[in-house]
Structures are given as C-alpha cells and as structure tokens.
Amino acid sequence: MTDAVDDPAGQLTGEASADEDHHQGGDLRWYQEPAAEHPAATVLLVSLLVAYPLLVFGVGSRRWFFNDEWDFLVTRSATNLGDLFRPHNENLSTIPVLVYRALFNVFHLNAYWPYVTVVVLAHLAVVGLLWLIMRRCGVNQWVALLPALALLTFGTGNEDIVWAFQMGYTGALALGLVQLLLADHDGPIGRRDALALAAGFGALLCSGIGVTTVFVVGVACLLRRGWRAAALQTVPLGLFYLVWVVAAKPDGPANPFHDSTSGVIRHVVDWDMAEARHTFLDLGHFAIVAAALALMLVVGLWLAWRPVGLGGVRRRYSTIVALVAGAVAFATLSGYGRWFFGSDYSAQPRYVYLAAALVLPAVGVAADALIRRWRPLIPVIVALLVIGVPANIEAFNHMFPNATYPTAAQQYLVAVGESPLAGQVDPNTVLRPAGYPGLTVGWVARAVRQGWLPPTTVPPAVAAQTPLELGVAQAKEARPAGGHCQTVITTMDLKLSKGSVFWVDPQSLHHFAFVPSFFVTLLDDHGRPITMPKPFSPAYGNHFTVAVPKLTMRLRAQPAPGLLASLPFVVCHN
C-alpha cells in the first residue's frame, strides 16, 4: 500500500492504494510499512530535527525568564502539594511547575535553553501528531506535509513555540493529541484507551487547554465509537477537574464592566469571529489569501464528506470534526474569560497558535479533497498554504519582550542583589510587580550570593536606579487616613523619608488597569533627575511605603491611551 510513484502528479494527488482502501472503508496501515515508502515522513522528520536547534539556540536565545515564570521559579516547591495544585491565572499547572523546579535545581537561571527545549519539543510533537492525524484520515502524505510545515514555521504564534512558560499550553495540546490518536480506534475498550486516559490526565495537569483537548477527544469518540468510549475518555477526567476547581477555587471569568448576560454573549461571539479572522489572516498573511483559505476549507470539506455521508464522516473524519469543534470551544472559553480586553485581544500569539493547530488538519483534508477532484488546483493550493510562511518566519523577530530584554533583566537583578540597600529593606519586598510577580529583594540577593544568575556587568545607569527599585514598596492597602492630598495634572515632586507613605488614586484610569498610570523619577538634592522614569501600574496597588533613609522623587502623569493630554491623578502623603 504505497503512494503511486510512476506518475509525478500521483505523488501529490494521492491516487494511492492505501488512501483508496481507506476511502472504500478499509483500515489504513501506512504506518506499518517501511519508512522508505513514505518520503514525506522523512522530510517532516528532517524538518523537525533542523527546526530544533534553530528554535532553541537561535530564536529562543532572545528570551529570558519573564513575568509568569517567576511564579514557578520563586514561589513554588515541587514537594508542596499546595504549590503543585494552586492555580496560576486560573490554570492547573502541576507539570510545568515540576519541570521548572527540576530544571532550576540543575541550571538555576544561568541558562534558558533547557527551559525553552521543553516548549520547543512540545511544539515539534504537535506538528508531527497533526501530520499523523491527517494521514489517518487518508490525506496524501505530501498534502499533509504542507499544513504541518505551516504550523512548524508559525512565528506569529511564537509565544507557544519559544517562550518556556507556554510549555503548559503547548504541552497540554501535545498530550491531548496523543490522547486523541490513542482513543481513535475501532473495537472494544482496551489498553490503548487506558494509555489515552493517562495522556488526557497529563494534559489537564499542564493547563486549562487540557479542558479543550478532553472535549475534542470526547467528541471524536462519541462520533466514531459511541457514548461508552466517549464517557470513558471524559467523565473521569471531568470529575478530577471538577474536584480541583472546588478545592482550589480558581478565579472565575471577570466582568469588570458589569455587562448583562446578553452583552457578555455578544462580546464572546465577537471574540470568536475575531479569532477566526486573525487565525486565517496570520496563516495567509494577506487578506485575499486568508479569505481563499477559509473558502478552501468549506468547499474542500464538503467535497470530502459528501460522498461518504454522515456515517462515513463519523468513522473516517471524527478527529477532524472534533478538532474543528475544539477550535470553536477554545475560542469561546478564552473569549468568555478575556472578552473585556476587546475582541482584537484574540490576536495574541498564544491564542492564534492554538486555533491554527486545531483547524489546520481540517485544512489538510479540504486541500486533499480539492486536489483529488481537480488536479490543476495543485499549484494554487500549494501557494495558499506556503505563501504566509515567509511572513511567519519573520514574525519570530518581533517577539515580546524585545531582544534587549535578557541583558537588561539580568543587569537589573544583579544590580538589586549587589546593592548595599538590599540589606536595609524588608527582604519580602516584591520587586517591580508589573514585571516580576512574587520576586522579592531577599530572593534576588540570595540568587546573587549563590551564583544562580549569569555573570553580568552592571552599567552605572542601571545601578543608579536601584534606590527607586528598592526604596518604594507597592501594596494593595487601604487609603491612609489624613495627610495632604493634591491633584496632579503633569508632575509633582515629593521629598520623603523612611516610613513615609503616599497613596495614588489614578481616577480616570480605572478602565486601564494594566496601563501604567504614572511615572516616577529619582531627583538629586538640587531637584535634577538622576534616573530614567519608571512606570508604576495601579493594578498592583496604590499604596506606597518608603523603605530607605530618604527619597526625592518626581511623579509624572501618564498620557491617556489615544489622547494627547495626560489623565490626572490624586496623591496623598503623610
């Protein structure tokens, strides 16, 4: 059962006995044949092997520990069940916590590539697994290769590819696809189903994406094998997740604007539509290509499914139907939790990557059906699937944070840890909460002493900033009683001593909680700036306490988003 090799067109059109047997109802056994019979698999394997060092040591070298990662590095322990099962941003993250703790014990913060390796391997596994899913649906090996390579090079979704923290998202997707492949079989319940259930459990322990993948497997099993197999693959996992939700009490979906139920539903629908639009646009790069891909998906699936009827779709394409349903479910769940950021927030790399991964197998089936029906479409379909690849490769160069972040972050931490002021402030003082949640002065000082950080030379300008970093503790506390209050339109200077308290009311910025509401600059004794302005966000508290002997600072209002004028704020101090 091999693809035809006597006709060059046959290599792409897939007029192969294996594929034909499959479309006639036979079992597809291509994966039991010698690898030489499937050159596309060899091309895919070589592509994955080449991509690994390029992603880990090339693209990944531009990243370093950032934001959410500090939770796993600083505030969690691998031996504490509470730490292992405490939610992170509503997600169960047991496996990522264990991975971070294990790698930290070996590499500390001196190397980022071991952490990146985990998420890159998960990404490569997703690419390979999606190719397998398409092949099991009878898609020609070369046609299946095109969507797989499109995802491999999908730089627009770079967060889920080279940001180590996203091992939770990408790992859950990879394990969910393993569960899907293992559970996708005929016959009675057996050992494969037990292995599938274990993979699904691992997906839930990675992140909330596991909820989506369990749903996908349930739909696929229900279509192909009936309710018993579907219940086996979903009910135990659903009960486990429900117990965790009751015990851990993760934050529920927010409704900061107090919209009505109908309003929230409308926002979620807008999110779903926007995510579909962004996904196809990111895959095709050009609007006309995105529209053509969407049209190809609809027409191609109709051509593939019409001849086999509902029964044939349930047997042969259950995984494809389930993945498309999973894409809709994922968009709806993410929209329900994040709609208040606006529908365009669905264009975040972590969202479009997952949406693309879930929908690309259906694109492969559609492309294969169109090529089988009209061979002259081969160059058109190939062009549609590869035209966005250069732009997506280029997108790896536009990651957040920027390329200067690793050096700047290391310099900043070493400057804090080496500063004489580090011993004068409360070691539990959290550093720059907008960027390093849970990272304290005491932990950083210890990291410097223990050699956990890469050797770094601290520039004088960075060292000059440490009094501001260490001298102001930000917290979420009640507004202090009394004191002098003043409305700040542009700037305000404060001369404070240790123990002084000031409180900031951003007033007009309560709808922009994640936008810095004001900047702080240190001044010398003559009122001249000696540091660059540092942003402070009210999302982490409006209460500030001075922790060093004296501090002279200038507060400056932050311009409102989209406006030329600054938004005023009120400062009260004792």
Secondary structure as the mmCIF struct_conf table of DSSP 4:
data_model
#
loop_
_struct_conf.conf_type_id
_struct_conf.id
_struct_conf.beg_label_comp_id
_struct_conf.beg_label_asym_id
_struct_conf.beg_label_seq_id
_struct_conf.end_label_comp_id
_struct_conf.end_label_asym_id
_struct_conf.end_label_seq_id
BEND BEND1 ASP A 6 ASP A 7
TURN_TY1_P TURN_TY1_P1 PRO A 8 ALA A 9
HELX_RH_AL_P HELX_RH_AL_P1 GLY A 10 THR A 13
HELX_RH_AL_P HELX_RH_AL_P2 SER A 17 HIS A 23
TURN_TY1_P TURN_TY1_P2 GLN A 24 GLY A 25
HELX_LH_PP_P HELX_LH_PP_P1 GLY A 26 LEU A 28
HELX_RH_3T_P HELX_RH_3T_P1 TRP A 30 GLN A 32
BEND BEND2 GLU A 33 GLU A 33
HELX_RH_3T_P HELX_RH_3T_P2 ALA A 35 GLU A 37
HELX_RH_AL_P HELX_RH_AL_P3 PRO A 39 PRO A 53
HELX_RH_PI_P HELX_RH_PI_P1 LEU A 54 VAL A 59
HELX_RH_3T_P HELX_RH_3T_P3 GLY A 60 ARG A 62
TURN_TY1_P TURN_TY1_P3 ASN A 67 ASP A 68
HELX_RH_AL_P HELX_RH_AL_P4 GLU A 69 VAL A 74
BEND BEND3 THR A 75 THR A 75
TURN_TY1_P TURN_TY1_P4 ALA A 78 THR A 79
HELX_RH_AL_P HELX_RH_AL_P5 LEU A 81 PHE A 85
BEND BEND4 ARG A 86 ARG A 86
STRN STRN1 HIS A 88 HIS A 88
TURN_TY1_P TURN_TY1_P5 ASN A 89 GLU A 90
STRN STRN2 ASN A 91 ASN A 91
HELX_RH_AL_P HELX_RH_AL_P6 THR A 94 PHE A 107
TURN_TY1_P TURN_TY1_P6 HIS A 108 LEU A 109
BEND BEND5 ASN A 110 ASN A 110
BEND BEND6 TYR A 112 TYR A 112
HELX_RH_AL_P HELX_RH_AL_P7 TRP A 113 ARG A 136
TURN_TY1_P TURN_TY1_P7 CYS A 137 GLY A 138
HELX_RH_AL_P HELX_RH_AL_P8 GLN A 141 LEU A 152
TURN_TY1_P TURN_TY1_P8 THR A 153 THR A 153
HELX_RH_3T_P HELX_RH_3T_P4 GLY A 155 GLY A 157
TURN_TY1_P TURN_TY1_P9 ASN A 158 ASN A 158
HELX_RH_AL_P HELX_RH_AL_P9 GLU A 159 VAL A 162
HELX_RH_3T_P HELX_RH_3T_P5 ALA A 164 GLN A 166
HELX_RH_AL_P HELX_RH_AL_P10 MET A 167 ALA A 183
BEND BEND7 GLY A 187 PRO A 188
HELX_RH_AL_P HELX_RH_AL_P11 ARG A 191 LEU A 204
TURN_TY1_P TURN_TY1_P10 LEU A 205 CYS A 206
TURN_TY1_P TURN_TY1_P11 GLY A 208 GLY A 208
HELX_RH_AL_P HELX_RH_AL_P12 ILE A 209 ARG A 224
TURN_TY1_P TURN_TY1_P12 ARG A 225 ARG A 225
HELX_RH_AL_P HELX_RH_AL_P13 TRP A 227 ALA A 248
TURN_TY1_P TURN_TY1_P13 PRO A 256 PHE A 257
HELX_RH_AL_P HELX_RH_AL_P14 THR A 261 GLY A 284
BEND BEND8 HIS A 285 PHE A 286
HELX_RH_AL_P HELX_RH_AL_P15 ALA A 287 TRP A 305
TURN_TY1_P TURN_TY1_P14 ARG A 306 VAL A 308
HELX_RH_AL_P HELX_RH_AL_P16 GLY A 309 ARG A 316
BEND BEND9 TYR A 317 TYR A 317
HELX_RH_AL_P HELX_RH_AL_P17 SER A 318 ARG A 338
HELX_RH_3T_P HELX_RH_3T_P6 TRP A 339 PHE A 341
HELX_RH_3T_P HELX_RH_3T_P7 SER A 343 ALA A 347
BEND BEND10 GLN A 348 GLN A 348
HELX_RH_AL_P HELX_RH_AL_P18 PRO A 349 ARG A 373
HELX_RH_3T_P HELX_RH_3T_P8 ARG A 375 LEU A 377
HELX_RH_AL_P HELX_RH_AL_P19 ILE A 378 VAL A 386
TURN_TY1_P TURN_TY1_P15 ILE A 387 GLY A 388
HELX_RH_AL_P HELX_RH_AL_P20 VAL A 389 ALA A 395
HELX_RH_3T_P HELX_RH_3T_P9 PHE A 396 HIS A 398
BEND BEND11 PHE A 400 PRO A 401
TURN_TY1_P TURN_TY1_P16 ALA A 403 THR A 404
HELX_RH_AL_P HELX_RH_AL_P21 TYR A 405 GLU A 418
HELX_RH_3T_P HELX_RH_3T_P10 PRO A 420 GLY A 423
TURN_TY1_P TURN_TY1_P17 GLN A 424 GLN A 424
BEND BEND12 VAL A 425 VAL A 425
TURN_TY1_P TURN_TY1_P18 PRO A 427 ASN A 428
HELX_LH_PP_P HELX_LH_PP_P2 THR A 429 THR A 429
STRN STRN3 VAL A 430 VAL A 430
BEND BEND13 LEU A 431 LEU A 431
TURN_TY1_P TURN_TY1_P19 PRO A 433 GLY A 435
TURN_TY1_P TURN_TY1_P20 PRO A 437 GLY A 438
STRN STRN4 THR A 440 THR A 440
HELX_RH_AL_P HELX_RH_AL_P22 VAL A 441 GLN A 450
TURN_TY1_P TURN_TY1_P21 GLY A 451 GLY A 451
BEND BEND14 LEU A 453 LEU A 453
HELX_LH_PP_P HELX_LH_PP_P3 PRO A 454 PRO A 455
HELX_LH_PP_P HELX_LH_PP_P4 THR A 457 PRO A 459
HELX_RH_AL_P HELX_RH_AL_P23 PRO A 460 GLY A 471
STRN STRN5 VAL A 472 ALA A 475
HELX_LH_PP_P HELX_LH_PP_P5 ALA A 478 PRO A 480
BEND BEND15 ALA A 481 GLY A 482
STRN STRN6 HIS A 484 VAL A 488
BEND BEND16 ILE A 489 THR A 490
STRN STRN7 THR A 491 SER A 497
TURN_TY1_P TURN_TY1_P22 LYS A 498 GLY A 499
STRN STRN8 VAL A 501 ASP A 505
HELX_RH_3T_P HELX_RH_3T_P11 GLN A 507 LEU A 509
TURN_TY1_P TURN_TY1_P23 HIS A 510 HIS A 511
TURN_TY1_P TURN_TY1_P24 ALA A 513 PHE A 514
BEND BEND17 VAL A 515 VAL A 515
STRN STRN9 PHE A 518 LEU A 522
STRN STRN10 LEU A 523 LEU A 523
TURN_TY1_P TURN_TY1_P25 ASP A 525 HIS A 526
BEND BEND18 GLY A 527 GLY A 527
STRN STRN11 PRO A 529 PRO A 529
BEND BEND19 THR A 531 THR A 531
STRN STRN12 LYS A 534 PHE A 536
HELX_RH_3T_P HELX_RH_3T_P12 PRO A 538 TYR A 540
BEND BEND20 ASN A 542 ASN A 542
STRN STRN13 HIS A 543 VAL A 546
BEND BEND21 VAL A 548 PRO A 549
STRN STRN14 LYS A 550 ALA A 557
HELX_LH_PP_P HELX_LH_PP_P6 GLN A 558 GLN A 558
STRN STRN15 PRO A 559 PRO A 559
HELX_LH_PP_P HELX_LH_PP_P7 ALA A 560 ALA A 560
TURN_TY1_P TURN_TY1_P26 PRO A 561 GLY A 562
BEND BEND22 LEU A 564 ALA A 565
STRN STRN16 SER A 566 SER A 566
HELX_LH_PP_P HELX_LH_PP_P8 LEU A 567 PRO A 568
STRN STRN17 PHE A 569 HIS A 573
#
